[in-house]
Each structure stands twice: as structure tokens, then as C-alpha cells.
Amino acid sequence: MFWLLGLIAWLHSPSPVEQLPTITAQASSSLIAFPFDENFPMMCEAKGNPEPEFRWTKNGQQFDPSLDPRLITEGNSGTFVIPNNGNLTEYQGIYRCFASNRLGTAISREIEELHFVFVSDVPKFPKETIEPVVVEEGQPFILNCNPPDGIPPLQIYWMTLSLQHIEQDERVSMGLNGDLYFSHAVDKDSRRDYCCFAAFPRIRTIVQKTAMSVIVKTTNAILQRRPSIMTPPGVKSETQLVKGEELILECIAAGFPTPQVEWVKMGQHLPTKAKMESHGKLLIVPDVEQEDGGKYMCKAKNTVGEAVHYFTVIVEEPPEWVSEPESQLSMIGSDVLIKCSASGTPQPAVTWRVNGAPLQDSPSPNRRVLGDTIVLHNTKASDSAVYQCEASNRHGTLLSNANIMIMSKCDYLWSPFLSDCCNKDGLTDAHSASFLRSKDDTSDSVEGPRFSVHDNGTLEIYSAEKEDSGPYTCFAKNTEGSSAINVMLSVKDPTRIMEPPEDLRILKGTTAQFSCLAEYDKSFSDDFEILWEKDDKEIAFNYTENSRYFIEDGILQIVNVSHRDQGVYTCLARTPMDGDKAAALLLVLGEPCILWFADVPDAPQYLVLSEHKSQSVKLKWIPGDDHNSSTTEFIIQYEESQWEPGNWKELLRVPGNHNSAILKLHGHVDYCFRVSGVNAVGRGPPSQPTERYRTPPAAPDKNPENIKIESHMPQEMNINWEVRNTHNGPGLEYKVSYRRQDVEEDWQEHIVKRHSFVVKNTPTFVPYEIKIQARNHQGWGPEPRIKTGYSGEDFPSAAPDDVAVEVINSSVVKVSWMRVHKDKLHGHLGGYRISWWRLRSLVDSKKNHGNKETLTFPGDRNHALVPELTPFSEYSLIVMTFNGRGNGPGSHPVNFKTPEGVPERNPAFRITDVQRHTVSVAWAPPLEPNGILTGYLLEYQLSKFNDTEAGPVQTVDISNPSTTKWIFRDLEPVSKYQFDLRSCTTVGCGAIVSVECTTTLETSDALTPPAASDGLCSIANIQSGVLMKRPRYVKVTRLCFSSGSASIHEGISTQGWFIGLMCAVALLTLIVLIACFVNRNKGGKYSVKEKEDLHPDVESQGMNDDTFCEYSDNDEKPLKGSQRSLSREIKAADSGDSLVDYGDEDVQFNEDGSFIGEYAGRKEKRASSEIKATVQTPA
């Protein structure tokens, strides 16, 4: 049925008569403008005759956009545009548009506020020093995030510095405010890299908070703690929300053992659509209704006790029309009733306006307001006006314009707000209304069984057809005159969904895919769209890296499905004229709920076969004990003795309340059967098998299934099908029939006994119709179905054209191309492949081809993202298509450059010297600077050490990128410091690498390397040919550290071991002096090694009982326990007494950070001779 002369017809007709103004387009009731928007349109469009004039008010005052030269206005329109010139705050306010002609005034809804959101270029966490959280094992604690302000939406993640997610469970969870809650601390919570990351998808930005440290002090026994509610605070709270919103109640509890959270709605059951997430800590009720309001209770309990929190949920409603005022066309002298009423919570306030002004400001003697109705008595032409009804509460405002037109002549009766536009009720003395249809420059009366002219003049066409399109004319006349209306009718093809989405049952964490294909009138090609709804709410697609919803070509994909995604998904296909929709149910399956007090069912007993027939038999059994969990189903299996003896296969499943089943069988098979039960715990053991039952031979009851048409060569077609063990009788063979689909030819038939057939000499990739019919000695199987397949594929013969690269950021580019035409594919399109390789780093001008990498993108597409590129590099890429045979030719290579990024982590950062007030560090530049290295950022901080509080973070900004060492001065003695290093480019600084050390008690004249982990250090690989002579007196305070630190704070001279050691050294020295004196008196000669042995000296005294250092007498092997060694060559012409001539010298070190300590002493005269020697100094 098609109503001809309605609103659409009016739009195609001429407009010779006067009309009240009608708003046709307006801005939404609330606008939010972001700084990256180019401009902000304030829309207001209207129609009427005469053409309406527009005016605006701002905050109730007249506002003329044309007087502001910064605003962009449009002729014959009320729309103006606010350009983003950086100064937008003065345009904030409440706006309303008025459209007027001499008949009346229509008004737009209020644009409540024009909000301009101002944010910094990149949201940042403040730089701060965060004290470590120290907590005893078993106590609760909270890590605060406090994310910065930014453009919504905001997403919070908790990760480590290595970007590993912090595992969340019943004990650890993130709250709605982004804080990380621990119901009780355990030893594994101790770590130094808890990081809160805030993601802003709209600006593709992720910012990181300063890493936080947690120190858990372990105890011998953890005290049990009764639960307490960590959030929300207090005993009760109130939540207000609007109907249709999502209710989220959060309840996180502390306690040990970990509390379990339960939810209750006081006096009622929880809503059926309620879901629990975050291990029961979140109660979510989507799309709330009035009945979802009430009092909810969260109860956290463990073995020690319980805690509760009460939530009062108040659901309110924005205004909704109960009776919306309607436009009316009435004749002079009639009475007009305009009714307006609305519902909502709280109850909306209703106000009336006429032509945009309050009703009381425009009094009329024949107008009265009775409750929710305006009555116009004995109307006259001057009563024509636009009446506005506005209903509002704190949740929103509804506005409706009702055009009240008082007329008498028929030529005014086609006004746009009437569907029966040639309505004879408006005639003072109606005589007739007739229709003519114009076609091919001729006019005919509208006649036929599908056309009906109603008493009020309306023309109705039943079952409209394309041929009904064309111009129509309505003639009406009365005693005051006659009039005619010309209208144009266009009949469009309806929009229909041809392939609706199907119900899905998938596992949690997988990907769900709904398809929806529709047909529509091709004249709406530019306006046709497919939308998706979940539970009657439209799905928003933001296409960010964090989005889980994707749509392409009408196919909806949901990645990483969770139980929140379960529901009804509706596909809406629509054009500006009509639409169609289809729905499908998504069920998300999780892990089964295990009833620990139950067990699997026992095996069924007393299996009996009855009602024996040629291809069926009835099986009965007695169920076994279900062990406190009802049997949900029985599984019937069979085994046959001919093809796979001993192999049991599933035949049938029946509900758990059945104890018999009719089994459909195949012919010529020797069967036996067994049954097992299933309940919520699992599947029970099978029963004892039945006696055997052999069915008589029969003709095949099925033809081959799973027919596959595979093509390995371009000019042949391989047909394969699944082999069935059940032949129904001896002598099984197949008739294979095939023919070209796109030409008229007879079926080619072949009888084969195997389960495959090869068709030779076929054209490349053309469609064939194939059917396979089975037969045995008993006869033929049923008529086979026809399957369509293609002959062999060949390689694609064309490459994608117009390949372009768009740089997204320093490591991601978007590649686009022109699709390869299907005639050049020579097969089924598999998709596209992108291959790329690195030509060079832009830091180094030399070409250096990297390994070629390839990504495959299945399906028909013309763009893709290439990730994980190296910043500040030049790349080349090609694009190719592929089919089942292989890749086609590659496109012309496209070169592109990635912008600078932040450097990689420095590969080496070490302590090279530690003194009382200074620490020296050295490092190696990053292997991949990812840009032009601009310098380094060094940060150091006094760490919390024993009773010492952590100090503030100090920063050293090194602007010389060639610097690879630094000395920190003015440090506190005997204090633990942490040093952080980052390399920087113009884009920013890279990842942090850290080291720690403790300054010494006294200043040392000998520079020493950091201690090995076991308290040992070594100096090895000393070159031969150099005299290594010890001075007679060496002042040494410290040579190296061990891992212990307690003795630093104690007096060494008071230690017993120190006094004993000094006595031993004195005795040894005395013995050496005596031996030397005796040998000298003898006038004998001795080797350098013997000379060195007579002058032992204590190079260092450890600062701990377990710390000592010694030189190795083997110049090839470092001493066990030494971490680093360094060899240094000293020329023969230099002094042979010591490594350094008198006094101090700067530390010498190589890339691995080790160094040689310096010697200090009194210079002696000595002979300049070259003696090979190996020096060893006991500690």
C-alpha cells in the first residue's frame, strides 16, 4: 500500500501558497568542541512561504552572527560557522534559532552550552618523587594513579616498565578511578616498576606515571584479617543515573584470606540482565529501567568475618512525549485543540510559546489553556501561528513546533504537515475531488483495482509498482472556486536484508563475526548504510588500537569477546526512504562451573535392543547414579567390526531425562552400542556394550559429502570427496558428472571407485558444475546436489597500482593501493601482501639493505597498516596480490622515510669509581638512536637506605651527544644512590637504564672498581716485560666493596679480626726484612720474583669480614670471583717502580667499565731495566 499525496509528494510539488515556517535542520542540544576540530557549525535550516528569515539569541539576548567578521554565515540560511582561530571562549553560551515569516515563527531547541574543551598538546603526569609503599605482608594497600586531564575517552592500564600487564585477580584489581587495589600484600608484590599508563585514543597518546615501588615486609606468620570495604568508603552510598544508561556498582574489599564478594538486591532478585565482572567486584546492569532502581548490597566475606556496603540506586528519566502537539489545518470558524503532555522523572515542567514568545506575552480573546491543552475557539485566519510546547527536567528538554493554519480554499490544503493533502474536509461546500495521471504527454483518469480515491480526497495505491512512477494531478472545486495540485511519484525498490546474521555460540577471548548483506534501490547508492545495534543501542565504532568492534562491508567483528558482549545484535540496513533489520543472538561460553561436592554419573546399565528394522533399532537403558548432579544428557556410541573395529564413535545425544532412543543405522554394518551419562561435573564412564546387530544390505542413502574442488595446476581440476565407511552394501562406486557453468554443454560422466577424479585440459579458472552420485550392488543413491567449483588457478598477472604511503608515526605507516581487477587475478583473491626492507638509517648516509619483511592481509582491501618500523630510517616497499596458486608481480617500489623517534635503551651504563663525595659513571651510546642524538639525561637520587630517607631527584642535562662519562660531586658519604640514564633526540628521551652504588666512608688515594658479587675483584692480564715494583709505603683506605654494608658504620680498628691481621702483617714484615738482610750480606743475586716476594705489602684492607682483593700470579687467568679484568701495557722506557709516577692520575677504564687503581708512594732511584715479572699481592 502506498500513500501517494503525503509529505514526500509535497516535496516534489510546486509551492504557490503561503506556509508557516518549519525547522528542517538544527544543531544538537549540546555541543562539545575539541581543539583539533577545524570549525564548529551552528546549524539552523527552515522552510516556509514566504522564505523564513533567521535570527539567534545567545544567553537570552539577541545575537547577530553577521556582525561578527570572524563568523562564517551562509545566504538564505540560519547556519553559521565558528572557525577555530584559537580564541573560542567568548562563544560559549546557550543559543537558540528563530525562523520567521509574516505568518509566524518557529524556534529550534536550545543548544544548552557550547563547550570548548581545552587541553595541552599532550596530557602529562606531573613530575614527582613517589615514596616507596612499605607494607607488612597480609596488610591491604592502594597504588594511586590520578591520571591527567585530556580529551575523552580515557583508558587506564597498570604495567611494568617492560610493558608487562600487572596480573589482576580476586586479590588485585583496578578500580573505576584507575587506582590499583591489593586486598592483602604478599611477598611477590615487592617490585620497583609499578606504572600507571593513561591512554587517550582520540589523540593517539599514552602517558606514563613515575614508576612506584612496593616493599613488602615478610613476617613469620600472617594474621588473618576480617574483610573491610576499601571502596566505596563508608557504609552506604547513593547513585543516580538516567534511564537507558549503564549502572556500574563497585565493591573492592581488603582482608586475609582474600574476601569473596556477593551482590544482593534488597527484597528482590538481581535484574536478569545484571553481570558480574572483575572477579565479582563489579555489578553491571546495562540499559537500566525504572524497576532496576532500589537498594543493593555488596557483601565481602572470608573465614574470619564479613563486611557490607549498601547502594541506593535512583533511576530517573528525561522527558518523553505522552501527547506531542500536532500540526493542524482547519477552516475558519472551527475550534482547534492543541494537546501537549510529557512524562519523566522528575515530572517535566511544560511551557507554551506562540511564534517563539511566551504565551502570556501574546494574549488572545479566543484562546484558553485547560490543563495540558490549548483551545482556540471560533478561529479566524489571523489565528494561524506556530505554537511551541517545551517539556523539561534536569535530564533534558523536548521541544515541538505545531503549525496551526486556518484556511478555507482548497488550494491551501496541500500543506506539508498533512498526509491527505487534497482533503475535502477543508471545503466549505465540497463538490468533488478527482485525479488525473500524466504519462507520455497525455493525461488519463486514475482507474483500476489498485487505485482508490477516499471520501476525503486521498488517493491510495495498493501494491505500488515501478510503473506507477510519474506525475499526478488532484482537482478540487467548491462554490468558492477550484484548484489543482501537481505532484510527482517515485516508486523505489524496497530495502531488504538477503543474508541476515546467524546466532553464534563462541568461547570467551575469541573473535565473533556477524555478516549482513542487503539489497536496495541503486538510486540510494550514496545514502545507503548498514548500522549495528547491541541490545537496541547503536554500537559506536572509534577504530582506535583499543577498539574491539570493527565493521567492513557489512561484516561486524568483535575481538577478544567477553561475557559483557553477550546479547542480541541487530543489523539495520537503511536508505533515506526505508530500511530493514535482522537480529542474531551471541552467547559467550566460559569455563564450566564445577560442583566440587558432586561427581560424574555412573555408567548406565541393562542395555537392551528392540524394534529391529533394516536401518533402525531401539535402544533402552537404566541410568546410573548421578552423584548429586542431575544428568543433562546421554551419549550413545557405536562400534562396527568391518572398517574400524575397536574404534568407538559418537552416534547420538539425547536429553538426560530420556532412557531410550531410536537409532538410525546404515545397511550392511555389524553394530554394537554403549551409553555414557553427562552432568555438570563431566562425562561418566561408558556402559558395557550391547550384543551385536547386523543390518541387511541396501542402496546408498547418501551421496558423497564434503566435496572439494582443488586445483594445483592451471589447466586441470581435482575433485575430491570424503570417504564414508558405511557403504550400505558391497560394490560401492561413484558417478562423477561435470560441465562448464557459463556455456551450454552436456554433462561429462565418469564411473570411478576411488574418492578423487582429475579433469584435464580445462581453461584457467572457469566455473564448473559438479555432482557425484553413489551406487552399490543394491542400486543408486539419491539424486545428487550440484556443487559449483573452479578449474585450476594461475598466478595473478597484474600488480596493484597507485601505491602510496602515509606516515602515521615514527614506527607505523599506512599503505594504500588500487585494487587489482578481477580479470587479472586468475583465481580466488587471497588478499594482498606488503613486503618492505630498510634501506638505511638517516643518521648514517651509507646504504645498508635490511632483511625483507612481509605482512599478509587477507580479503579484498585497498589499505593496511605496517607496524614496527625503525624510526628515522629510509624504507622501500612493494605491494602484491595473491591467490591460491601464489603471489602476483610486485608493484613499483615506493621509498619513504620514517620520522625521528626516541632512542633505544643504552646498552651499557656502569659505575667506574666511588669515593666519599663523588661517583664516576660511564656508558655506551644507544645502538639505535632512532634519530639525531641530542644528548643525555642523567638523574640521581639518594635512595632510602636503612634509616636514611629518600632524597629528591636531581637532574643533569648533557647537551653534548659525544659525552660518555660523568662525575657526580658533592654526594653524601656512606649513602646509597640510584643513577638513571636516558638518551635523547629532538622527539624526546628513551627508556631508562639504572645503576646503584654506595659512597665510601673515607677518600681513597687508590681508585678501585666496584666489588664483585662475592666480595672479590681482580687485576689480570698484566703485560710481560714490565717491572711491577711496589713502593715501600702505600696508603690505602678502600679497594673494593662486598655486598654487605653493615661494617661501614662501625669502627674497623676496634674489630678483633683487624687487630689480629695487623699483628700477622707486622710479624711477616719482620721475617722478610731479616731474610733480606741475610741475603744482602751474602752478596747473592735473586730474581725479580724472589725480590718481590721479600717485600709483601697490604694493598687493601676490606671493609667487611668477607671482603678481600688479590692479584693473580697467572697473567692468563682471572681469579675466581672476579667480574671484570683489564690489561694495560706500560712501555719499558717508563718507570719500573710503579704503574704511575708519584701522586694521583685520572682513572683509566675501558668499555666494560673496569679500571686499574692508582698507586701512591715515595719515588725511589732505580735502574732502568726490563725484567719480565708476574706480581701477586695477598690481601
ABEGO torsion letter per residue (X at the ends): XBBABBAAAAAABBBABBBBBBBABBBBABBBBBAABABBBBBBBBBEOBBBBBBBBBGGBBBBAAABAABBBBBGBABBBBBBAGBAAAABEBBBBBBBBAAEBBBBBBBABBBBBBBBABBBBBBBBBBBBBBBBGBBBBBBAGBBBBBOBBBBBBBBAAGBBBBBBAABBBBAAGBBBBABBBAAABBAABBBBBBBAAAGBBBBBBBBBBBBBBBABBBBBBBBBAOBBEABBBBBBBBGBBBBBBBBBBEOBBBBBBBBBBGBBBBAABBBBGGGABBBBBGBBAAABEBBBBBBBBAAEBBBBBBBBBBBBBBBBABBBBBBBBBBGBBBBBBBBBBEOBBBBBBBBBGGBBAAABBBAABBBBEABBBBBGBBAAABBBBBBBBBBAAEBBBBBBBBBBBABAAAAABAABABABBAAABABBABBBBBBBBGGBBBBBBEAABBBBAAGBBBBBGBBAAABEBBBBBBBBAAEBBBBBBBBBBBBBBBBABBBBBBBBBBGBBBBBBBBBBBBAAAAAABBBBBBBGGBBBBBAGBAABABBBBGGBBBBBGBBAAABEBBBBBBBBAABBBBBBBBBBBBBBBBBBAABBBBBBBBGBBBBGBBAABBBBBBBBBBAGGBBBABBBBBBBBAAABBGBBBBABBBBAABABBBBBBBBGBBBBBBBBBBBAAEBBBBBBBBBBBBBBBBBBABBBBGBBBBBABAABBBBBBBBBABAGEBGBBBBBBBBBAABBBBBBBBBBABABBBBBGBBBGBBBBBBBBBBBAAEBBBBBBBBBBBBBBBBBABBBBGBBBBBABAABBBBBBBBBBAAAAGEBBAEBBBBBBBABBAABABBBBBBBBBBBBBEBBABBBBBGBBBGBBBBBBBBBBBAAEBBBBBBBBBBBBBBBBBBBBABBBBABBBAABBBBBBBBBABAGEBBAEBBBBBBBBBBEABBBBBBBBBBBABAABABBBBBGBBBGBBBBBBBBBBBAAEBBBBBBBBBBBBABBBABBBBBBBAAGBBBBBGBBBGBBBBBBABBBBABABBBABAAAAABBAAABAAAAAAAAAAAAAAAAAAAAAAAAAAAGBBBBAAAAAAABBBBABBBABAABBBBBBABAABBBBGBABBBBBBBBAABBAABABBEEBBBBBBBAAGBBBBBBBEBBBBBBBBBBBBBBBBBX
